[in-house]
Amino acid sequence: MNHAEIIIIGSSFAGVSSALTARQLYPNKRVLIIEKEGNIGHIPSSLNLLLKEELKHLSDKTFINEEQLEASGVELLLNNEVLDIDLANKSLLVEDENTHESYHYDKLILAMGSSPISERILGSNHPQVLTTKTLEASKKALQEIEGSERILIAGGGQIGLEAADAFKQVAKNVTIVEASDQLAFKYFDSDMTQLLEEKIQESGVNVIKGHYVESIHSQDTEFNVILSQDIEILTDHVMLAVNFRPNTKLIEDQVHCHLDKTIEVDEYLQTSMADVFAVGDLIRAPYAYTDTDYYLPLVNHAYLSGKIAAMNLYQKTSAVPQALRVTGSQLFGLYMVSVGLTEQEAALFYPIETTMLEKEISKENPSQITVKLITKKETGQLIGAQVYSQSDILTLADLLAISINAQMTDEALAFQDRLFYRGEFSMSECIYACALKSYQKRMSEVFLDGN
């Protein structure tokens, strides 16, 4: 009988984060990760980077490797799949290539991640439908798309747009199908995606908005994709970039789950079963400024939830904080950042104001930058922000996330102390300038009301 005090199922971002934290906090405990794939640390965007010639091999870029993990003292079982979980007896049935082994645990962290297979799309589980979630899936996708004339991407969110930007390097005909009337609508308002959509059109990528994929049918060497309103498209390959779902099939009948199959957890990330915790893409997060829980299959949420679960294994000390949606991408020559609520989301909860600013980044960098801040109308508290530019502005996401988490107002952000270096302020000056514009607009309304 194999026993480890702490077992983590899955080497996702959340799984690795929880393992490293547990090893630091409990050095006398055996910490074991069980992973069904043959590798760890895969970054799903590696295929896109390879197609853009920013990588030579898919395995060149990882967030951690096997040697680094084991050097920390964490044990790792690769190519081992958990076939059964018995929470009542704290045991797992694990299969490698030749044998079945039972493992017992004291504390269990579920970190199996998510999969882009949609129950709403007939045929989405076809083995030739492409994904990039794992290294093996990315290798298969790379092999399949070489020499392809036509690729259809189901989903026009961040993942779908990043894939389209990369796939246009190898395919003559790339089509995005998006159910919404706007691309990237979860992260950006329509006034912040106009330039992006123009650049997509210039690139030759076809975009079909307001329709969704109903079914995927394999026909010899091609696929017939049926969209809503009986639209049919023939394509060589289909990639799923929509409807990520938590991998909870092994556990959903033993712990309480929501209707969307995410696992219910308390504020310390413990499930309805004692000594069992769930992290990352398996759970919802308390969404900042909304008083609601939200499914956030994002790396920053996964990494943080893994750390918090590990901290609470033996004593509940750290409640999960309100989560922000923090995203950043390079899409069709634009760098785009979104943090917090969009204007459309924020308006559901508060009276709001929006402020936009377009300016040159600096004398040394004359590239245009566009900033949009979303604030509460009465107080000026920042609750959302979006930025884009042809220059790399992705690091601004951290400043914006810190500002929103700290509940800063436009006034506080505008007059924030900052470094003046060699005759120039940093790129963040553009954020401060937009905050000042927001504050001045708000104060002018106060003065008008006073008169």
C-alpha positions as CSV (number, residue, x, y, z in Angstrom):
1,M,0.0,0.0,0.0
2,N,1.4,3.4,-1.1
3,H,0.8,6.3,1.3
4,A,1.5,10.0,1.0
5,E,0.3,12.6,3.5
6,I,-0.5,15.0,0.7
7,I,-1.6,13.9,-2.8
8,I,-2.4,16.3,-5.6
9,I,-4.2,14.9,-8.7
10,G,-3.0,16.9,-11.7
11,S,0.1,18.9,-12.5
12,S,-1.8,21.9,-13.8
13,F,-0.8,25.4,-12.8
14,A,-2.9,25.0,-9.7
15,G,-1.6,21.5,-8.9
16,V,2.1,22.6,-9.2
17,S,1.4,25.7,-7.1
18,S,-0.3,23.7,-4.4
19,A,2.5,21.1,-4.3
20,L,5.3,23.7,-4.1
21,T,3.5,25.6,-1.3
22,A,2.7,22.4,0.6
23,R,6.4,21.3,0.4
24,Q,7.5,24.7,1.8
25,L,4.9,24.7,4.6
26,Y,5.1,21.0,5.6
27,P,8.7,19.9,5.0
28,N,8.2,16.6,6.9
29,K,5.2,15.6,4.8
30,R,5.4,13.5,1.7
31,V,3.9,15.6,-1.2
32,L,3.0,13.6,-4.3
33,I,1.6,14.7,-7.7
34,I,-0.1,12.1,-9.8
35,E,-0.3,13.2,-13.5
36,K,-1.7,11.2,-16.4
37,E,0.3,13.0,-19.1
38,G,4.0,12.2,-19.7
39,N,5.2,15.7,-19.0
40,I,4.5,18.8,-16.8
41,G,4.7,22.5,-17.2
42,H,3.1,22.7,-20.7
43,I,1.9,26.2,-21.7
44,P,-1.1,25.9,-24.0
45,S,0.0,28.9,-26.1
46,S,3.2,27.2,-27.0
47,L,1.8,26.1,-30.4
48,N,0.9,29.7,-31.2
49,L,4.4,30.8,-30.3
50,L,6.0,28.1,-32.5
51,L,3.9,29.0,-35.5
52,K,5.0,32.6,-35.1
53,E,8.6,31.4,-35.0
54,E,9.1,32.6,-31.4
55,L,9.9,29.0,-30.3
56,K,11.8,26.2,-32.1
57,H,10.1,23.3,-30.3
58,L,6.8,23.0,-28.4
59,S,8.7,21.8,-25.3
60,D,11.0,24.9,-25.2
61,K,8.7,26.9,-23.0
62,T,7.4,25.5,-19.8
63,F,6.4,27.1,-16.5
64,I,8.3,24.4,-14.6
65,N,10.1,21.2,-15.5
66,E,10.4,17.8,-13.9
67,E,13.9,18.4,-12.5
68,Q,12.9,21.7,-10.9
69,L,9.9,20.1,-9.3
70,E,11.7,17.2,-7.9
71,A,14.6,19.4,-6.6
72,S,12.0,21.1,-4.4
73,G,11.2,17.8,-2.8
74,V,7.9,17.2,-4.5
75,E,7.5,13.6,-5.8
76,L,6.0,13.2,-9.3
77,L,4.3,10.3,-11.0
78,L,4.0,10.8,-14.7
79,N,2.0,8.6,-17.1
80,N,-0.2,7.6,-14.2
81,E,-3.9,8.0,-14.5
82,V,-6.3,8.0,-11.5
83,L,-9.1,5.6,-12.4
84,D,-11.1,5.8,-9.2
85,I,-11.3,8.0,-6.1
86,D,-12.8,6.6,-2.9
87,L,-13.1,9.6,-0.6
88,A,-14.7,7.6,2.2
89,N,-11.6,5.5,2.5
90,K,-9.1,8.1,1.4
91,S,-7.8,6.0,-1.4
92,L,-7.0,6.3,-5.1
93,L,-6.7,3.6,-7.8
94,V,-3.9,4.5,-10.1
95,E,-2.9,3.0,-13.5
96,D,0.4,3.2,-15.2
97,E,1.3,1.4,-18.4
98,N,1.4,-2.1,-16.9
99,T,0.0,-2.1,-13.3
100,H,-2.7,-0.8,-11.0
101,E,-1.7,0.6,-7.7
102,S,-3.7,1.9,-4.7
103,Y,-2.6,5.1,-2.9
104,H,-3.8,6.4,0.4
105,Y,-3.7,10.0,1.5
106,D,-4.3,12.2,4.5
107,K,-5.1,15.3,2.5
108,L,-6.2,15.4,-1.1
109,I,-6.0,18.3,-3.6
110,L,-8.0,18.0,-6.8
111,A,-6.3,19.9,-9.6
112,M,-7.4,18.0,-12.7
113,G,-8.0,21.2,-14.7
114,S,-10.5,21.6,-17.6
115,S,-11.1,20.4,-21.1
116,P,-12.4,22.3,-24.2
117,I,-15.0,19.7,-25.0
118,S,-18.5,21.0,-25.3
119,E,-21.6,18.9,-24.6
120,R,-23.5,21.5,-26.7
121,I,-21.6,20.8,-29.9
122,L,-22.3,17.4,-31.4
123,G,-19.0,15.8,-32.6
124,S,-16.8,18.1,-30.5
125,N,-15.2,15.0,-29.0
126,H,-14.0,13.7,-32.4
127,P,-10.3,12.6,-32.1
128,Q,-9.4,14.8,-35.0
129,V,-10.9,18.0,-33.5
130,L,-7.9,20.1,-32.4
131,T,-7.1,21.5,-29.0
132,T,-3.8,22.7,-27.4
133,K,-4.5,22.1,-23.7
134,T,-1.8,19.4,-23.4
135,L,1.6,19.0,-25.0
136,E,0.5,15.8,-26.8
137,A,-2.6,17.6,-28.1
138,S,-0.4,20.5,-29.3
139,K,1.9,18.1,-31.1
140,K,-1.0,16.4,-32.8
141,A,-2.5,19.8,-33.8
142,L,0.9,20.9,-35.2
143,Q,1.1,17.7,-37.3
144,E,-2.5,18.0,-38.5
145,I,-2.4,21.6,-39.6
146,E,0.8,21.4,-41.7
147,G,-0.2,21.9,-45.3
148,S,-3.8,22.7,-44.4
149,E,-5.7,25.1,-46.6
150,R,-8.7,25.7,-44.3
151,I,-9.0,25.9,-40.5
152,L,-12.1,26.7,-38.6
153,I,-11.9,28.0,-35.0
154,A,-15.0,27.6,-32.8
155,G,-14.8,30.6,-30.4
156,G,-13.8,34.2,-30.8
157,G,-12.5,34.8,-27.3
158,Q,-8.9,35.2,-26.2
159,I,-7.9,31.6,-27.0
160,G,-9.6,31.6,-30.4
161,L,-8.1,34.9,-31.4
162,E,-4.6,33.9,-30.4
163,A,-4.9,30.7,-32.4
164,A,-6.3,32.5,-35.4
165,D,-3.4,35.0,-35.3
166,A,-0.9,32.1,-35.3
167,F,-2.8,29.8,-37.7
168,K,-2.8,32.4,-40.4
169,Q,0.9,31.8,-40.7
170,V,0.3,28.3,-42.1
171,A,-3.2,28.2,-43.5
172,K,-4.6,30.2,-46.4
173,N,-8.2,30.2,-45.1
174,V,-8.8,30.7,-41.3
175,T,-12.4,31.2,-40.1
176,I,-13.5,32.2,-36.6
177,V,-17.0,31.4,-35.5
178,E,-18.3,33.5,-32.5
179,A,-21.8,33.2,-31.1
180,S,-21.7,36.8,-29.8
181,D,-21.9,39.9,-32.0
182,Q,-18.5,41.0,-30.6
183,L,-15.1,39.3,-30.5
184,A,-13.5,39.0,-27.0
185,F,-16.7,40.3,-25.4
186,K,-15.8,38.7,-22.0
187,Y,-12.8,40.9,-21.7
188,F,-13.3,44.1,-23.8
189,D,-16.1,46.5,-24.6
190,S,-17.0,47.0,-28.2
191,D,-15.3,50.5,-28.4
192,M,-12.0,48.8,-27.4
193,T,-12.2,46.1,-30.1
194,Q,-12.9,48.2,-33.2
195,L,-9.2,48.5,-34.2
196,L,-8.6,44.8,-33.5
197,E,-11.5,43.8,-35.8
198,E,-10.1,46.0,-38.5
199,K,-6.7,44.4,-38.2
200,I,-8.3,40.9,-38.3
201,Q,-10.1,41.8,-41.5
202,E,-6.9,43.2,-43.0
203,S,-5.1,39.9,-42.2
204,G,-7.6,37.9,-44.3
205,V,-9.1,35.9,-41.4
206,N,-12.8,35.3,-41.9
207,V,-15.0,36.1,-39.0
208,I,-18.6,34.9,-38.6
209,K,-20.3,36.6,-35.6
210,G,-23.8,36.0,-34.2
211,H,-23.6,32.2,-35.0
212,Y,-22.6,29.2,-33.0
213,V,-21.3,25.8,-34.0
214,E,-24.1,23.2,-33.6
215,S,-22.3,20.0,-34.9
216,I,-19.1,18.8,-36.4
217,H,-19.2,15.9,-39.0
218,S,-16.1,14.1,-40.3
219,Q,-16.3,13.4,-44.1
220,D,-13.2,11.5,-45.3
221,T,-10.4,14.1,-45.4
222,E,-12.5,17.1,-44.3
223,F,-15.1,18.3,-41.8
224,N,-18.6,19.6,-42.5
225,V,-19.4,22.1,-39.7
226,I,-23.0,23.0,-39.1
227,L,-23.7,26.4,-37.6
228,S,-26.9,27.9,-36.3
229,Q,-29.5,28.8,-39.0
230,D,-28.3,25.7,-41.0
231,I,-25.1,27.4,-42.3
232,E,-22.6,24.8,-43.5
233,I,-18.9,25.2,-43.8
234,L,-16.4,22.7,-45.2
235,T,-13.0,22.8,-43.6
236,D,-9.8,20.7,-43.3
237,H,-9.6,21.1,-39.5
238,V,-11.6,22.3,-36.6
239,M,-10.2,23.8,-33.3
240,L,-12.2,24.2,-30.2
241,A,-11.6,27.4,-28.3
242,V,-14.9,27.6,-26.5
243,N,-16.8,26.2,-23.5
244,F,-14.0,24.9,-21.2
245,R,-15.5,22.5,-18.7
246,P,-14.0,21.2,-15.4
247,N,-12.7,17.7,-15.4
248,T,-14.8,16.5,-12.5
249,K,-16.3,13.3,-13.8
250,L,-14.3,11.1,-11.3
251,I,-15.5,13.0,-8.3
252,E,-18.9,14.7,-9.1
253,D,-20.9,12.0,-7.3
254,Q,-18.9,12.2,-4.1
255,V,-18.8,16.0,-3.5
256,H,-21.3,18.8,-3.9
257,C,-21.1,20.4,-7.4
258,H,-22.8,23.3,-9.1
259,L,-25.0,22.7,-12.2
260,D,-22.0,23.6,-14.4
261,K,-20.1,20.7,-12.8
262,T,-17.7,23.0,-10.9
263,I,-17.0,21.8,-7.4
264,E,-18.5,23.6,-4.5
265,V,-15.9,24.8,-2.0
266,D,-15.9,26.9,1.1
267,E,-13.9,30.1,1.6
268,Y,-10.8,28.0,2.3
269,L,-11.3,25.8,-0.8
270,Q,-12.3,22.7,1.1
271,T,-15.0,20.7,-0.6
272,S,-18.0,19.1,1.1
273,M,-15.7,16.3,2.1
274,A,-13.3,16.9,4.9
275,D,-9.6,16.8,4.0
276,V,-10.4,17.2,0.2
277,F,-9.7,20.5,-1.5
278,A,-10.3,21.7,-5.1
279,V,-8.4,24.3,-7.0
280,G,-8.0,26.0,-10.4
281,D,-10.4,25.2,-13.2
282,L,-12.4,22.9,-11.1
283,I,-14.0,25.7,-9.0
284,R,-15.7,29.0,-9.2
285,A,-14.2,32.1,-7.7
286,P,-15.8,35.0,-5.8
287,Y,-15.8,37.7,-8.5
288,A,-14.8,41.1,-7.2
289,Y,-17.4,43.9,-7.0
290,T,-20.3,41.6,-8.0
291,D,-21.2,39.5,-5.0
292,T,-21.4,36.5,-7.3
293,D,-19.2,33.5,-8.0
294,Y,-17.8,33.2,-11.5
295,Y,-16.0,30.5,-13.5
296,L,-12.5,31.9,-14.2
297,P,-10.3,29.3,-16.0
298,L,-7.3,31.6,-16.0
299,V,-3.7,31.0,-14.9
300,N,-3.6,33.7,-12.3
301,H,-6.7,32.3,-10.5
302,A,-5.3,28.7,-10.8
303,Y,-1.9,29.6,-9.4
304,L,-3.4,31.6,-6.5
305,S,-6.0,29.0,-5.6
306,G,-3.4,26.3,-5.5
307,K,-1.3,28.3,-2.9
308,I,-4.3,29.0,-0.8
309,A,-5.6,25.4,-0.7
310,A,-2.1,24.2,0.5
311,M,-2.0,26.8,3.2
312,N,-5.3,25.6,4.6
313,L,-4.7,21.8,4.6
314,Y,-4.0,21.5,8.3
315,Q,-5.4,24.7,9.6
316,K,-7.8,27.1,8.0
317,T,-5.9,30.4,8.0
318,S,-6.3,31.9,4.5
319,A,-9.6,32.7,2.9
320,V,-9.7,33.0,-0.8
321,P,-9.8,36.7,-1.8
322,Q,-12.2,38.3,-4.3
323,A,-10.9,37.4,-7.8
324,L,-10.2,39.7,-10.7
325,R,-10.2,38.7,-14.3
326,V,-6.7,39.7,-15.5
327,T,-5.9,39.0,-19.1
328,G,-3.3,40.1,-21.6
329,S,-2.6,39.1,-25.2
330,Q,-0.8,40.0,-28.4
331,L,-3.4,39.8,-31.1
332,F,-2.8,40.8,-34.8
333,G,-0.2,43.3,-34.0
334,L,-1.9,44.8,-30.9
335,Y,-1.1,44.3,-27.3
336,M,-4.3,44.2,-25.3
337,V,-4.9,44.2,-21.5
338,S,-8.2,43.8,-19.6
339,V,-8.6,43.9,-15.8
340,G,-11.7,43.7,-13.7
341,L,-15.2,44.4,-15.0
342,T,-16.1,45.5,-18.4
343,E,-18.5,48.5,-18.9
344,Q,-21.3,46.2,-19.7
345,E,-20.7,44.1,-16.6
346,A,-20.2,47.0,-14.2
347,A,-23.4,48.7,-15.3
348,L,-25.4,45.7,-14.0
349,F,-24.2,46.5,-10.4
350,Y,-23.4,50.2,-10.1
351,P,-24.0,53.6,-11.6
352,I,-20.7,54.0,-13.5
353,E,-18.6,56.4,-15.5
354,T,-16.1,55.6,-18.2
355,T,-13.1,57.6,-19.3
356,M,-11.0,57.1,-22.4
357,L,-7.6,58.5,-23.3
358,E,-5.6,58.2,-26.4
359,K,-2.0,59.6,-26.5
360,E,1.6,58.8,-27.4
361,I,3.3,56.6,-24.9
362,S,6.4,58.9,-24.6
363,K,8.8,61.0,-26.7
364,E,11.0,57.9,-27.1
365,N,8.1,55.7,-28.0
366,P,5.5,57.6,-30.1
367,S,3.2,54.6,-30.4
368,Q,-0.4,55.4,-29.6
369,I,-1.9,53.9,-26.5
370,T,-5.6,53.8,-25.7
371,V,-6.8,53.5,-22.1
372,K,-10.3,53.0,-20.8
373,L,-11.1,53.3,-17.1
374,I,-14.4,52.2,-15.5
375,T,-15.2,53.8,-12.2
376,K,-18.1,54.0,-9.8
377,K,-20.0,57.2,-10.5
378,E,-20.1,58.8,-7.1
379,T,-16.8,57.8,-5.6
380,G,-14.5,57.4,-8.6
381,Q,-13.4,53.9,-7.4
382,L,-11.7,52.0,-10.1
383,I,-13.5,48.7,-10.9
384,G,-12.3,47.9,-14.5
385,A,-9.7,48.9,-17.1
386,Q,-8.8,48.1,-20.7
387,V,-5.7,49.1,-22.6
388,Y,-4.3,48.5,-26.1
389,S,-1.4,49.6,-28.2
390,Q,1.0,48.4,-30.9
391,S,3.7,48.6,-28.2
392,D,4.1,46.0,-25.5
393,I,2.0,47.3,-22.6
394,L,1.2,43.9,-21.0
395,T,3.0,44.8,-17.8
396,L,0.4,47.5,-17.1
397,A,-2.0,44.7,-16.2
398,D,-0.2,44.3,-12.8
399,L,-0.5,48.1,-12.0
400,L,-4.2,48.0,-12.9
401,A,-4.8,44.8,-10.9
402,I,-3.1,46.2,-7.8
403,S,-5.1,49.5,-8.1
404,I,-8.4,47.8,-8.4
405,N,-7.7,45.3,-5.6
406,A,-6.6,48.2,-3.4
407,Q,-10.0,49.9,-4.1
408,M,-8.2,53.0,-5.4
409,T,-10.2,56.0,-6.7
410,D,-9.4,57.9,-9.8
411,E,-8.1,60.7,-7.6
412,A,-5.7,58.4,-5.7
413,L,-4.4,56.8,-8.9
414,A,-4.0,60.2,-10.6
415,F,-1.8,61.6,-7.8
416,Q,0.1,58.4,-7.1
417,D,3.8,58.9,-6.4
418,R,5.9,57.5,-9.3
419,L,9.5,57.5,-10.6
420,F,10.8,60.2,-12.9
421,Y,13.7,58.5,-14.6
422,R,16.1,60.2,-17.1
423,G,13.7,62.9,-18.0
424,E,10.8,60.5,-18.6
425,F,8.0,59.0,-16.7
426,S,7.3,55.3,-17.3
427,M,4.6,53.8,-19.5
428,S,2.3,53.7,-16.5
429,E,2.0,57.5,-16.8
430,C,-0.7,56.9,-19.4
431,I,-2.8,55.2,-16.8
432,Y,-2.3,58.1,-14.3
433,A,-3.2,60.6,-17.1
434,C,-6.5,58.7,-17.8
435,A,-7.2,58.6,-14.0
436,L,-6.6,62.4,-13.8
437,K,-9.0,62.9,-16.7
438,S,-11.6,60.8,-14.9
439,Y,-11.1,62.7,-11.7
440,Q,-11.3,66.1,-13.4
441,K,-14.5,65.1,-15.2
442,R,-16.1,64.0,-11.9
443,M,-15.0,67.2,-10.1
444,S,-16.4,69.4,-12.8
445,E,-19.8,67.7,-12.3
446,V,-19.5,68.3,-8.6
447,F,-18.8,72.0,-9.2
448,L,-21.7,72.3,-11.6
449,D,-24.0,70.8,-9.1
450,G,-22.7,73.2,-6.4
451,N,-23.5,76.2,-8.6
